[in-house]
Amino acid sequence: MSKINDYTVVSAPALDDKLIGTRTGGTPDNATFNFTPALLLALYQANLSAGAMVIANVPVYADNAAAVAAGLAIGKLYRTGDILKIVHV
């Protein structure tokens, strides 16, 4: 069996690629199986809720211009007091 670092690195995985996992429980217990990133994405989407997310260490700026002047890139988060914002053009 090859070592994992012997396999080629793919720079852009696709949703229909194959991943390997182990299913705990079930029959047989700890069975190895394959699945796709698309199935993993669907699992996250079905089980991730806003209440489960934690957004920490968001920098504070007076406004978008101040965030840009401080070097935040477009799309990065910042806040003004209790209001969460996204840097834009």
PDB file with one MODEL, atoms N, CA, C and O in Angstrom:
MODEL        1
ATOM      1  N   MET A   1       0.853  -1.180   0.000  1.00  0.00           N
ATOM      2  CA  MET A   1       0.000   0.000   0.000  1.00  0.00           C
ATOM      3  C   MET A   1       0.896   1.240   0.000  1.00  0.00           C
ATOM      4  O   MET A   1       1.890   1.287   0.725  1.00  0.00           O
ATOM      5  N   SER A   2       0.552   2.230  -0.800  1.00  0.00           N
ATOM      6  CA  SER A   2       1.326   3.465  -0.897  1.00  0.00           C
ATOM      7  C   SER A   2       1.106   4.351   0.318  1.00  0.00           C
ATOM      8  O   SER A   2       0.084   4.268   1.000  1.00  0.00           O
ATOM      9  N   LYS A   3       2.097   5.200   0.570  1.00  0.00           N
ATOM     10  CA  LYS A   3       1.937   6.229   1.603  1.00  0.00           C
ATOM     11  C   LYS A   3       1.178   7.390   0.983  1.00  0.00           C
ATOM     12  O   LYS A   3       1.248   7.616  -0.225  1.00  0.00           O
ATOM     13  N   ILE A   4       0.457   8.118   1.811  1.00  0.00           N
ATOM     14  CA  ILE A   4      -0.399   9.184   1.293  1.00  0.00           C
ATOM     15  C   ILE A   4       0.403  10.265   0.567  1.00  0.00           C
ATOM     16  O   ILE A   4      -0.097  10.858  -0.389  1.00  0.00           O
ATOM     17  N   ASN A   5       1.633  10.531   0.999  1.00  0.00           N
ATOM     18  CA  ASN A   5       2.407  11.578   0.325  1.00  0.00           C
ATOM     19  C   ASN A   5       2.948  11.114  -1.022  1.00  0.00           C
ATOM     20  O   ASN A   5       3.572  11.910  -1.724  1.00  0.00           O
ATOM     21  N   ASP A   6       2.734   9.856  -1.411  1.00  0.00           N
ATOM     22  CA  ASP A   6       3.130   9.371  -2.734  1.00  0.00           C
ATOM     23  C   ASP A   6       2.088   9.669  -3.808  1.00  0.00           C
ATOM     24  O   ASP A   6       2.379   9.576  -5.000  1.00  0.00           O
ATOM     25  N   TYR A   7       0.876  10.027  -3.387  1.00  0.00           N
ATOM     26  CA  TYR A   7      -0.196  10.305  -4.342  1.00  0.00           C
ATOM     27  C   TYR A   7      -0.072  11.725  -4.893  1.00  0.00           C
ATOM     28  O   TYR A   7       0.436  12.623  -4.222  1.00  0.00           O
ATOM     29  N   THR A   8      -0.547  11.912  -6.128  1.00  0.00           N
ATOM     30  CA  THR A   8      -0.537  13.222  -6.769  1.00  0.00           C
ATOM     31  C   THR A   8      -1.471  14.174  -6.034  1.00  0.00           C
ATOM     32  O   THR A   8      -2.557  13.783  -5.606  1.00  0.00           O
ATOM     33  N   VAL A   9      -1.037  15.438  -5.891  1.00  0.00           N
ATOM     34  CA  VAL A   9      -1.872  16.468  -5.275  1.00  0.00           C
ATOM     35  C   VAL A   9      -2.699  17.131  -6.371  1.00  0.00           C
ATOM     36  O   VAL A   9      -2.151  17.574  -7.381  1.00  0.00           O
ATOM     37  N   VAL A  10      -4.008  17.200  -6.178  1.00  0.00           N
ATOM     38  CA  VAL A  10      -4.900  17.842  -7.138  1.00  0.00           C
ATOM     39  C   VAL A  10      -5.144  19.261  -6.644  1.00  0.00           C
ATOM     40  O   VAL A  10      -5.561  19.460  -5.503  1.00  0.00           O
ATOM     41  N   SER A  11      -4.888  20.244  -7.495  1.00  0.00           N
ATOM     42  CA  SER A  11      -5.008  21.640  -7.067  1.00  0.00           C
ATOM     43  C   SER A  11      -6.456  22.101  -6.938  1.00  0.00           C
ATOM     44  O   SER A  11      -6.745  22.999  -6.148  1.00  0.00           O
ATOM     45  N   ALA A  12      -7.367  21.505  -7.697  1.00  0.00           N
ATOM     46  CA  ALA A  12      -8.772  21.918  -7.638  1.00  0.00           C
ATOM     47  C   ALA A  12      -9.663  20.683  -7.593  1.00  0.00           C
ATOM     48  O   ALA A  12     -10.073  20.176  -8.638  1.00  0.00           O
ATOM     49  N   PRO A  13      -9.968  20.192  -6.386  1.00  0.00           N
ATOM     50  CA  PRO A  13     -10.833  19.019  -6.301  1.00  0.00           C
ATOM     51  C   PRO A  13     -12.213  19.298  -6.890  1.00  0.00           C
ATOM     52  O   PRO A  13     -12.681  20.437  -6.885  1.00  0.00           O
ATOM     53  N   ALA A  14     -12.851  18.260  -7.392  1.00  0.00           N
ATOM     54  CA  ALA A  14     -14.192  18.375  -7.972  1.00  0.00           C
ATOM     55  C   ALA A  14     -15.224  17.754  -7.034  1.00  0.00           C
ATOM     56  O   ALA A  14     -14.886  16.916  -6.198  1.00  0.00           O
ATOM     57  N   LEU A  15     -16.469  18.164  -7.175  1.00  0.00           N
ATOM     58  CA  LEU A  15     -17.537  17.667  -6.315  1.00  0.00           C
ATOM     59  C   LEU A  15     -17.801  16.176  -6.493  1.00  0.00           C
ATOM     60  O   LEU A  15     -18.381  15.539  -5.613  1.00  0.00           O
ATOM     61  N   ASP A  16     -17.377  15.612  -7.635  1.00  0.00           N
ATOM     62  CA  ASP A  16     -17.605  14.181  -7.852  1.00  0.00           C
ATOM     63  C   ASP A  16     -16.360  13.336  -7.620  1.00  0.00           C
ATOM     64  O   ASP A  16     -16.354  12.152  -7.958  1.00  0.00           O
ATOM     65  N   ASP A  17     -15.291  13.924  -7.042  1.00  0.00           N
ATOM     66  CA  ASP A  17     -14.113  13.150  -6.654  1.00  0.00           C
ATOM     67  C   ASP A  17     -14.499  12.161  -5.559  1.00  0.00           C
ATOM     68  O   ASP A  17     -15.591  12.251  -4.998  1.00  0.00           O
ATOM     69  N   LYS A  18     -13.622  11.231  -5.256  1.00  0.00           N
ATOM     70  CA  LYS A  18     -13.886  10.232  -4.219  1.00  0.00           C
ATOM     71  C   LYS A  18     -13.009  10.492  -2.997  1.00  0.00           C
ATOM     72  O   LYS A  18     -11.812  10.751  -3.124  1.00  0.00           O
ATOM     73  N   LEU A  19     -13.615  10.420  -1.820  1.00  0.00           N
ATOM     74  CA  LEU A  19     -12.923  10.507  -0.542  1.00  0.00           C
ATOM     75  C   LEU A  19     -13.127   9.175   0.174  1.00  0.00           C
ATOM     76  O   LEU A  19     -14.055   8.427  -0.136  1.00  0.00           O
ATOM     77  N   ILE A  20     -12.253   8.889   1.128  1.00  0.00           N
ATOM     78  CA  ILE A  20     -12.377   7.647   1.894  1.00  0.00           C
ATOM     79  C   ILE A  20     -12.683   7.989   3.334  1.00  0.00           C
ATOM     80  O   ILE A  20     -12.093   8.913   3.894  1.00  0.00           O
ATOM     81  N   GLY A  21     -13.600   7.255   3.940  1.00  0.00           N
ATOM     82  CA  GLY A  21     -13.966   7.490   5.329  1.00  0.00           C
ATOM     83  C   GLY A  21     -14.254   6.193   6.057  1.00  0.00           C
ATOM     84  O   GLY A  21     -14.269   5.116   5.461  1.00  0.00           O
ATOM     85  N   THR A  22     -14.480   6.312   7.341  1.00  0.00           N
ATOM     86  CA  THR A  22     -14.840   5.172   8.178  1.00  0.00           C
ATOM     87  C   THR A  22     -16.161   5.483   8.862  1.00  0.00           C
ATOM     88  O   THR A  22     -16.298   6.510   9.528  1.00  0.00           O
ATOM     89  N   ARG A  23     -17.126   4.598   8.697  1.00  0.00           N
ATOM     90  CA  ARG A  23     -18.437   4.787   9.315  1.00  0.00           C
ATOM     91  C   ARG A  23     -18.425   4.131  10.692  1.00  0.00           C
ATOM     92  O   ARG A  23     -18.271   2.916  10.816  1.00  0.00           O
ATOM     93  N   THR A  24     -18.591   4.958  11.723  1.00  0.00           N
ATOM     94  CA  THR A  24     -18.674   4.403  13.071  1.00  0.00           C
ATOM     95  C   THR A  24     -20.100   3.946  13.314  1.00  0.00           C
ATOM     96  O   THR A  24     -21.052   4.606  12.899  1.00  0.00           O
ATOM     97  N   GLY A  25     -20.241   2.836  13.974  1.00  0.00           N
ATOM     98  CA  GLY A  25     -21.568   2.258  14.145  1.00  0.00           C
ATOM     99  C   GLY A  25     -21.984   1.556  12.875  1.00  0.00           C
ATOM    100  O   GLY A  25     -21.179   1.405  11.956  1.00  0.00           O
ATOM    101  N   GLY A  26     -23.198   1.134  12.810  1.00  0.00           N
ATOM    102  CA  GLY A  26     -23.684   0.441  11.631  1.00  0.00           C
ATOM    103  C   GLY A  26     -23.181  -0.988  11.580  1.00  0.00           C
ATOM    104  O   GLY A  26     -22.564  -1.473  12.528  1.00  0.00           O
ATOM    105  N   THR A  27     -23.448  -1.660  10.468  1.00  0.00           N
ATOM    106  CA  THR A  27     -23.020  -3.042  10.300  1.00  0.00           C
ATOM    107  C   THR A  27     -22.302  -3.178   8.979  1.00  0.00           C
ATOM    108  O   THR A  27     -22.918  -2.911   7.947  1.00  0.00           O
ATOM    109  N   PRO A  28     -21.049  -3.572   8.937  1.00  0.00           N
ATOM    110  CA  PRO A  28     -20.196  -3.832  10.097  1.00  0.00           C
ATOM    111  C   PRO A  28     -19.700  -2.527  10.713  1.00  0.00           C
ATOM    112  O   PRO A  28     -19.647  -1.500  10.036  1.00  0.00           O
ATOM    113  N   ASP A  29     -19.340  -2.564  11.975  1.00  0.00           N
ATOM    114  CA  ASP A  29     -18.845  -1.393  12.686  1.00  0.00           C
ATOM    115  C   ASP A  29     -17.494  -0.971  12.106  1.00  0.00           C
ATOM    116  O   ASP A  29     -16.677  -1.822  11.753  1.00  0.00           O
ATOM    117  N   ASN A  30     -17.258   0.337  12.008  1.00  0.00           N
ATOM    118  CA  ASN A  30     -16.008   0.915  11.508  1.00  0.00           C
ATOM    119  C   ASN A  30     -15.670   0.485  10.078  1.00  0.00           C
ATOM    120  O   ASN A  30     -14.500   0.292   9.750  1.00  0.00           O
ATOM    121  N   ALA A  31     -16.672   0.338   9.243  1.00  0.00           N
ATOM    122  CA  ALA A  31     -16.457  -0.039   7.849  1.00  0.00           C
ATOM    123  C   ALA A  31     -15.880   1.131   7.063  1.00  0.00           C
ATOM    124  O   ALA A  31     -16.301   2.274   7.243  1.00  0.00           O
ATOM    125  N   THR A  32     -14.921   0.848   6.195  1.00  0.00           N
ATOM    126  CA  THR A  32     -14.341   1.862   5.314  1.00  0.00           C
ATOM    127  C   THR A  32     -15.214   1.971   4.065  1.00  0.00           C
ATOM    128  O   THR A  32     -15.662   0.958   3.528  1.00  0.00           O
ATOM    129  N   PHE A  33     -15.456   3.197   3.605  1.00  0.00           N
ATOM    130  CA  PHE A  33     -16.299   3.421   2.434  1.00  0.00           C
ATOM    131  C   PHE A  33     -15.815   4.658   1.699  1.00  0.00           C
ATOM    132  O   PHE A  33     -14.965   5.387   2.211  1.00  0.00           O
ATOM    133  N   ASN A  34     -16.341   4.906   0.512  1.00  0.00           N
ATOM    134  CA  ASN A  34     -15.994   6.133  -0.209  1.00  0.00           C
ATOM    135  C   ASN A  34     -17.228   7.000  -0.354  1.00  0.00           C
ATOM    136  O   ASN A  34     -18.361   6.519  -0.320  1.00  0.00           O
ATOM    137  N   PHE A  35     -16.981   8.292  -0.516  1.00  0.00           N
ATOM    138  CA  PHE A  35     -18.052   9.268  -0.692  1.00  0.00           C
ATOM    139  C   PHE A  35     -17.482  10.443  -1.464  1.00  0.00           C
ATOM    140  O   PHE A  35     -16.268  10.533  -1.644  1.00  0.00           O
ATOM    141  N   THR A  36     -18.335  11.341  -1.919  1.00  0.00           N
ATOM    142  CA  THR A  36     -17.900  12.484  -2.715  1.00  0.00           C
ATOM    143  C   THR A  36     -17.937  13.773  -1.895  1.00  0.00           C
ATOM    144  O   THR A  36     -18.668  13.858  -0.909  1.00  0.00           O
ATOM    145  N   PRO A  37     -17.159  14.772  -2.294  1.00  0.00           N
ATOM    146  CA  PRO A  37     -17.280  16.082  -1.650  1.00  0.00           C
ATOM    147  C   PRO A  37     -18.700  16.644  -1.746  1.00  0.00           C
ATOM    148  O   PRO A  37     -19.132  17.372  -0.852  1.00  0.00           O
ATOM    149  N   ALA A  38     -19.431  16.318  -2.814  1.00  0.00           N
ATOM    150  CA  ALA A  38     -20.812  16.794  -2.949  1.00  0.00           C
ATOM    151  C   ALA A  38     -21.682  16.253  -1.815  1.00  0.00           C
ATOM    152  O   ALA A  38     -22.510  16.983  -1.270  1.00  0.00           O
ATOM    153  N   LEU A  39     -21.500  14.981  -1.456  1.00  0.00           N
ATOM    154  CA  LEU A  39     -22.260  14.404  -0.354  1.00  0.00           C
ATOM    155  C   LEU A  39     -21.862  15.033   0.977  1.00  0.00           C
ATOM    156  O   LEU A  39     -22.706  15.241   1.848  1.00  0.00           O
ATOM    157  N   LEU A  40     -20.579  15.333   1.130  1.00  0.00           N
ATOM    158  CA  LEU A  40     -20.107  15.987   2.349  1.00  0.00           C
ATOM    159  C   LEU A  40     -20.688  17.398   2.454  1.00  0.00           C
ATOM    160  O   LEU A  40     -21.100  17.818   3.535  1.00  0.00           O
ATOM    161  N   LEU A  41     -20.722  18.124   1.349  1.00  0.00           N
ATOM    162  CA  LEU A  41     -21.318  19.453   1.325  1.00  0.00           C
ATOM    163  C   LEU A  41     -22.794  19.395   1.705  1.00  0.00           C
ATOM    164  O   LEU A  41     -23.269  20.221   2.485  1.00  0.00           O
ATOM    165  N   ALA A  42     -23.515  18.429   1.160  1.00  0.00           N
ATOM    166  CA  ALA A  42     -24.938  18.280   1.487  1.00  0.00           C
ATOM    167  C   ALA A  42     -25.130  17.981   2.971  1.00  0.00           C
ATOM    168  O   ALA A  42     -26.078  18.471   3.584  1.00  0.00           O
ATOM    169  N   LEU A  43     -24.239  17.181   3.550  1.00  0.00           N
ATOM    170  CA  LEU A  43     -24.302  16.884   4.976  1.00  0.00           C
ATOM    171  C   LEU A  43     -24.124  18.153   5.803  1.00  0.00           C
ATOM    172  O   LEU A  43     -24.874  18.391   6.750  1.00  0.00           O
ATOM    173  N   TYR A  44     -23.137  18.964   5.449  1.00  0.00           N
ATOM    174  CA  TYR A  44     -22.913  20.236   6.160  1.00  0.00           C
ATOM    175  C   TYR A  44     -24.117  21.164   6.020  1.00  0.00           C
ATOM    176  O   TYR A  44     -24.575  21.748   7.002  1.00  0.00           O
ATOM    177  N   GLN A  45     -24.622  21.294   4.807  1.00  0.00           N
ATOM    178  CA  GLN A  45     -25.746  22.199   4.578  1.00  0.00           C
ATOM    179  C   GLN A  45     -26.983  21.780   5.360  1.00  0.00           C
ATOM    180  O   GLN A  45     -27.745  22.631   5.819  1.00  0.00           O
ATOM    181  N   ALA A  46     -27.190  20.476   5.515  1.00  0.00           N
ATOM    182  CA  ALA A  46     -28.365  19.980   6.225  1.00  0.00           C
ATOM    183  C   ALA A  46     -28.228  20.107   7.735  1.00  0.00           C
ATOM    184  O   ALA A  46     -29.230  20.107   8.449  1.00  0.00           O
ATOM    185  N   ASN A  47     -26.986  20.218   8.233  1.00  0.00           N
ATOM    186  CA  ASN A  47     -26.776  20.168   9.677  1.00  0.00           C
ATOM    187  C   ASN A  47     -26.152  21.410  10.278  1.00  0.00           C
ATOM    188  O   ASN A  47     -26.038  21.505  11.500  1.00  0.00           O
ATOM    189  N   LEU A  48     -25.745  22.365   9.453  1.00  0.00           N
ATOM    190  CA  LEU A  48     -25.122  23.582   9.971  1.00  0.00           C
ATOM    191  C   LEU A  48     -26.178  24.666  10.119  1.00  0.00           C
ATOM    192  O   LEU A  48     -26.884  24.990   9.165  1.00  0.00           O
ATOM    193  N   SER A  49     -26.280  25.217  11.304  1.00  0.00           N
ATOM    194  CA  SER A  49     -27.243  26.288  11.523  1.00  0.00           C
ATOM    195  C   SER A  49     -26.509  27.543  11.984  1.00  0.00           C
ATOM    196  O   SER A  49     -25.389  27.468  12.489  1.00  0.00           O
ATOM    197  N   ALA A  50     -27.137  28.674  11.810  1.00  0.00           N
ATOM    198  CA  ALA A  50     -26.530  29.935  12.221  1.00  0.00           C
ATOM    199  C   ALA A  50     -26.239  29.932  13.713  1.00  0.00           C
ATOM    200  O   ALA A  50     -25.271  30.549  14.156  1.00  0.00           O
ATOM    201  N   GLY A  51     -27.064  29.246  14.491  1.00  0.00           N
ATOM    202  CA  GLY A  51     -26.859  29.179  15.935  1.00  0.00           C
ATOM    203  C   GLY A  51     -25.614  28.419  16.324  1.00  0.00           C
ATOM    204  O   GLY A  51     -25.117  28.578  17.439  1.00  0.00           O
ATOM    205  N   ALA A  52     -25.088  27.582  15.414  1.00  0.00           N
ATOM    206  CA  ALA A  52     -23.905  26.780  15.709  1.00  0.00           C
ATOM    207  C   ALA A  52     -22.615  27.505  15.326  1.00  0.00           C
ATOM    208  O   ALA A  52     -21.528  27.054  15.688  1.00  0.00           O
ATOM    209  N   MET A  53     -22.716  28.609  14.608  1.00  0.00           N
ATOM    210  CA  MET A  53     -21.521  29.308  14.135  1.00  0.00           C
ATOM    211  C   MET A  53     -21.023  30.310  15.174  1.00  0.00           C
ATOM    212  O   MET A  53     -21.808  30.943  15.880  1.00  0.00           O
ATOM    213  N   VAL A  54     -19.706  30.436  15.246  1.00  0.00           N
ATOM    214  CA  VAL A  54     -19.071  31.433  16.104  1.00  0.00           C
ATOM    215  C   VAL A  54     -18.146  32.255  15.218  1.00  0.00           C
ATOM    216  O   VAL A  54     -17.255  31.707  14.569  1.00  0.00           O
ATOM    217  N   ILE A  55     -18.350  33.550  15.190  1.00  0.00           N
ATOM    218  CA  ILE A  55     -17.487  34.458  14.441  1.00  0.00           C
ATOM    219  C   ILE A  55     -16.752  35.291  15.483  1.00  0.00           C
ATOM    220  O   ILE A  55     -17.348  36.128  16.161  1.00  0.00           O
ATOM    221  N   ALA A  56     -15.452  35.051  15.600  1.00  0.00           N
ATOM    222  CA  ALA A  56     -14.669  35.696  16.652  1.00  0.00           C
ATOM    223  C   ALA A  56     -13.557  36.557  16.057  1.00  0.00           C
ATOM    224  O   ALA A  56     -13.166  36.388  14.902  1.00  0.00           O
ATOM    225  N   ASN A  57     -13.069  37.468  16.863  1.00  0.00           N
ATOM    226  CA  ASN A  57     -11.923  38.313  16.505  1.00  0.00           C
ATOM    227  C   ASN A  57     -12.139  39.122  15.235  1.00  0.00           C
ATOM    228  O   ASN A  57     -11.230  39.244  14.415  1.00  0.00           O
ATOM    229  N   VAL A  58     -13.320  39.668  15.069  1.00  0.00           N
ATOM    230  CA  VAL A  58     -13.623  40.506  13.908  1.00  0.00           C
ATOM    231  C   VAL A  58     -13.161  41.925  14.232  1.00  0.00           C
ATOM    232  O   VAL A  58     -13.565  42.493  15.246  1.00  0.00           O
ATOM    233  N   PRO A  59     -12.310  42.504  13.368  1.00  0.00           N
ATOM    234  CA  PRO A  59     -11.802  43.848  13.658  1.00  0.00           C
ATOM    235  C   PRO A  59     -12.907  44.900  13.600  1.00  0.00           C
ATOM    236  O   PRO A  59     -13.909  44.734  12.905  1.00  0.00           O
ATOM    237  N   VAL A  60     -12.703  45.985  14.346  1.00  0.00           N
ATOM    238  CA  VAL A  60     -13.678  47.081  14.421  1.00  0.00           C
ATOM    239  C   VAL A  60     -13.147  48.277  13.636  1.00  0.00           C
ATOM    240  O   VAL A  60     -12.008  48.699  13.837  1.00  0.00           O
ATOM    241  N   TYR A  61     -13.972  48.823  12.741  1.00  0.00           N
ATOM    242  CA  TYR A  61     -13.638  50.031  11.985  1.00  0.00           C
ATOM    243  C   TYR A  61     -14.864  50.923  11.939  1.00  0.00           C
ATOM    244  O   TYR A  61     -15.990  50.446  12.086  1.00  0.00           O
ATOM    245  N   ALA A  62     -14.655  52.192  11.740  1.00  0.00           N
ATOM    246  CA  ALA A  62     -15.754  53.157  11.711  1.00  0.00           C
ATOM    247  C   ALA A  62     -16.673  52.941  10.520  1.00  0.00           C
ATOM    248  O   ALA A  62     -17.889  53.107  10.622  1.00  0.00           O
ATOM    249  N   ASP A  63     -16.074  52.564   9.375  1.00  0.00           N
ATOM    250  CA  ASP A  63     -16.852  52.360   8.156  1.00  0.00           C
ATOM    251  C   ASP A  63     -16.018  51.591   7.140  1.00  0.00           C
ATOM    252  O   ASP A  63     -14.884  51.205   7.421  1.00  0.00           O
ATOM    253  N   ASN A  64     -16.593  51.369   5.945  1.00  0.00           N
ATOM    254  CA  ASN A  64     -15.909  50.626   4.894  1.00  0.00           C
ATOM    255  C   ASN A  64     -14.599  51.293   4.493  1.00  0.00           C
ATOM    256  O   ASN A  64     -13.597  50.607   4.296  1.00  0.00           O
ATOM    257  N   ALA A  65     -14.589  52.614   4.369  1.00  0.00           N
ATOM    258  CA  ALA A  65     -13.381  53.333   3.969  1.00  0.00           C
ATOM    259  C   ALA A  65     -12.253  53.101   4.974  1.00  0.00           C
ATOM    260  O   ALA A  65     -11.101  52.925   4.578  1.00  0.00           O
ATOM    261  N   ALA A  66     -12.570  53.099   6.255  1.00  0.00           N
ATOM    262  CA  ALA A  66     -11.554  52.872   7.287  1.00  0.00           C
ATOM    263  C   ALA A  66     -11.029  51.438   7.223  1.00  0.00           C
ATOM    264  O   ALA A  66      -9.837  51.202   7.423  1.00  0.00           O
ATOM    265  N   ALA A  67     -11.908  50.492   6.948  1.00  0.00           N
ATOM    266  CA  ALA A  67     -11.485  49.096   6.836  1.00  0.00           C
ATOM    267  C   ALA A  67     -10.552  48.915   5.641  1.00  0.00           C
ATOM    268  O   ALA A  67      -9.530  48.237   5.745  1.00  0.00           O
ATOM    269  N   VAL A  68     -10.904  49.525   4.505  1.00  0.00           N
ATOM    270  CA  VAL A  68     -10.060  49.452   3.306  1.00  0.00           C
ATOM    271  C   VAL A  68      -8.723  50.128   3.570  1.00  0.00           C
ATOM    272  O   VAL A  68      -7.680  49.588   3.201  1.00  0.00           O
ATOM    273  N   ALA A  69      -8.732  51.300   4.203  1.00  0.00           N
ATOM    274  CA  ALA A  69      -7.495  52.030   4.511  1.00  0.00           C
ATOM    275  C   ALA A  69      -6.585  51.213   5.435  1.00  0.00           C
ATOM    276  O   ALA A  69      -5.362  51.343   5.383  1.00  0.00           O
ATOM    277  N   ALA A  70      -7.187  50.378   6.273  1.00  0.00           N
ATOM    278  CA  ALA A  70      -6.408  49.541   7.187  1.00  0.00           C
ATOM    279  C   ALA A  70      -5.860  48.292   6.501  1.00  0.00           C
ATOM    280  O   ALA A  70      -5.092  47.540   7.101  1.00  0.00           O
ATOM    281  N   GLY A  71      -6.256  48.069   5.239  1.00  0.00           N
ATOM    282  CA  GLY A  71      -5.715  46.950   4.489  1.00  0.00           C
ATOM    283  C   GLY A  71      -6.616  45.736   4.362  1.00  0.00           C
ATOM    284  O   GLY A  71      -6.186  44.712   3.832  1.00  0.00           O
ATOM    285  N   LEU A  72      -7.862  45.819   4.835  1.00  0.00           N
ATOM    286  CA  LEU A  72      -8.772  44.693   4.681  1.00  0.00           C
ATOM    287  C   LEU A  72      -9.162  44.545   3.211  1.00  0.00           C
ATOM    288  O   LEU A  72      -9.498  45.526   2.549  1.00  0.00           O
ATOM    289  N   ALA A  73      -9.115  43.330   2.717  1.00  0.00           N
ATOM    290  CA  ALA A  73      -9.443  43.054   1.321  1.00  0.00           C
ATOM    291  C   ALA A  73     -10.952  42.969   1.141  1.00  0.00           C
ATOM    292  O   ALA A  73     -11.691  42.721   2.094  1.00  0.00           O
ATOM    293  N   ILE A  74     -11.399  43.178  -0.095  1.00  0.00           N
ATOM    294  CA  ILE A  74     -12.822  43.040  -0.424  1.00  0.00           C
ATOM    295  C   ILE A  74     -13.288  41.642  -0.039  1.00  0.00           C
ATOM    296  O   ILE A  74     -12.621  40.653  -0.345  1.00  0.00           O
ATOM    297  N   GLY A  75     -14.435  41.561   0.633  1.00  0.00           N
ATOM    298  CA  GLY A  75     -14.983  40.288   1.062  1.00  0.00           C
ATOM    299  C   GLY A  75     -14.666  39.925   2.502  1.00  0.00           C
ATOM    300  O   GLY A  75     -15.291  39.022   3.058  1.00  0.00           O
ATOM    301  N   LYS A  76     -13.705  40.609   3.120  1.00  0.00           N
ATOM    302  CA  LYS A  76     -13.352  40.334   4.517  1.00  0.00           C
ATOM    303  C   LYS A  76     -14.390  40.948   5.451  1.00  0.00           C
ATOM    304  O   LYS A  76     -15.056  41.922   5.099  1.00  0.00           O
ATOM    305  N   LEU A  77     -14.519  40.371   6.642  1.00  0.00           N
ATOM    306  CA  LEU A  77     -15.478  40.871   7.626  1.00  0.00           C
ATOM    307  C   LEU A  77     -14.857  41.924   8.529  1.00  0.00           C
ATOM    308  O   LEU A  77     -13.670  41.873   8.849  1.00  0.00           O
ATOM    309  N   TYR A  78     -15.691  42.884   8.935  1.00  0.00           N
ATOM    310  CA  TYR A  78     -15.340  43.841   9.979  1.00  0.00           C
ATOM    311  C   TYR A  78     -16.641  44.219  10.668  1.00  0.00           C
ATOM    312  O   TYR A  78     -17.720  43.819  10.229  1.00  0.00           O
ATOM    313  N   ARG A  79     -16.544  44.974  11.727  1.00  0.00           N
ATOM    314  CA  ARG A  79     -17.778  45.398  12.397  1.00  0.00           C
ATOM    315  C   ARG A  79     -17.687  46.843  12.825  1.00  0.00           C
ATOM    316  O   ARG A  79     -16.603  47.387  13.036  1.00  0.00           O
ATOM    317  N   THR A  80     -18.846  47.448  12.945  1.00  0.00           N
ATOM    318  CA  THR A  80     -18.983  48.773  13.534  1.00  0.00           C
ATOM    319  C   THR A  80     -19.898  48.579  14.733  1.00  0.00           C
ATOM    320  O   THR A  80     -21.117  48.478  14.587  1.00  0.00           O
ATOM    321  N   GLY A  81     -19.303  48.529  15.918  1.00  0.00           N
ATOM    322  CA  GLY A  81     -20.097  48.214  17.106  1.00  0.00           C
ATOM    323  C   GLY A  81     -20.638  46.812  17.009  1.00  0.00           C
ATOM    324  O   GLY A  81     -19.869  45.863  16.855  1.00  0.00           O
ATOM    325  N   ASP A  82     -21.950  46.658  17.095  1.00  0.00           N
ATOM    326  CA  ASP A  82     -22.585  45.339  17.054  1.00  0.00           C
ATOM    327  C   ASP A  82     -23.011  44.910  15.645  1.00  0.00           C
ATOM    328  O   ASP A  82     -23.610  43.847  15.484  1.00  0.00           O
ATOM    329  N   ILE A  83     -22.711  45.718  14.627  1.00  0.00           N
ATOM    330  CA  ILE A  83     -23.161  45.415  13.278  1.00  0.00           C
ATOM    331  C   ILE A  83     -22.010  44.785  12.482  1.00  0.00           C
ATOM    332  O   ILE A  83     -20.957  45.401  12.313  1.00  0.00           O
ATOM    333  N   LEU A  84     -22.219  43.553  11.994  1.00  0.00           N
ATOM    334  CA  LEU A  84     -21.237  42.841  11.201  1.00  0.00           C
ATOM    335  C   LEU A  84     -21.352  43.312   9.746  1.00  0.00           C
ATOM    336  O   LEU A  84     -22.449  43.389   9.191  1.00  0.00           O
ATOM    337  N   LYS A  85     -20.193  43.627   9.137  1.00  0.00           N
ATOM    338  CA  LYS A  85     -20.190  44.151   7.765  1.00  0.00           C
ATOM    339  C   LYS A  85     -19.132  43.434   6.930  1.00  0.00           C
ATOM    340  O   LYS A  85     -18.254  42.757   7.464  1.00  0.00           O
ATOM    341  N   ILE A  86     -19.231  43.596   5.611  1.00  0.00           N
ATOM    342  CA  ILE A  86     -18.301  43.008   4.664  1.00  0.00           C
ATOM    343  C   ILE A  86     -17.664  44.129   3.861  1.00  0.00           C
ATOM    344  O   ILE A  86     -18.360  45.025   3.383  1.00  0.00           O
ATOM    345  N   VAL A  87     -16.337  44.085   3.709  1.00  0.00           N
ATOM    346  CA  VAL A  87     -15.628  45.101   2.932  1.00  0.00           C
ATOM    347  C   VAL A  87     -16.088  45.009   1.480  1.00  0.00           C
ATOM    348  O   VAL A  87     -16.173  43.920   0.913  1.00  0.00           O
ATOM    349  N   HIS A  88     -16.385  46.165   0.886  1.00  0.00           N
ATOM    350  CA  HIS A  88     -16.822  46.239  -0.500  1.00  0.00           C
ATOM    351  C   HIS A  88     -16.097  47.372  -1.195  1.00  0.00           C
ATOM    352  O   HIS A  88     -15.383  48.151  -0.563  1.00  0.00           O
ATOM    353  N   VAL A  89     -16.290  47.457  -2.514  1.00  0.00           N
ATOM    354  CA  VAL A  89     -15.634  48.497  -3.322  1.00  0.00           C
ATOM    355  C   VAL A  89     -16.253  49.847  -3.014  1.00  0.00           C
ATOM    356  O   VAL A  89     -15.847  50.858  -3.586  1.00  0.00           O
TER     357      VAL A  89
ENDMDL
END
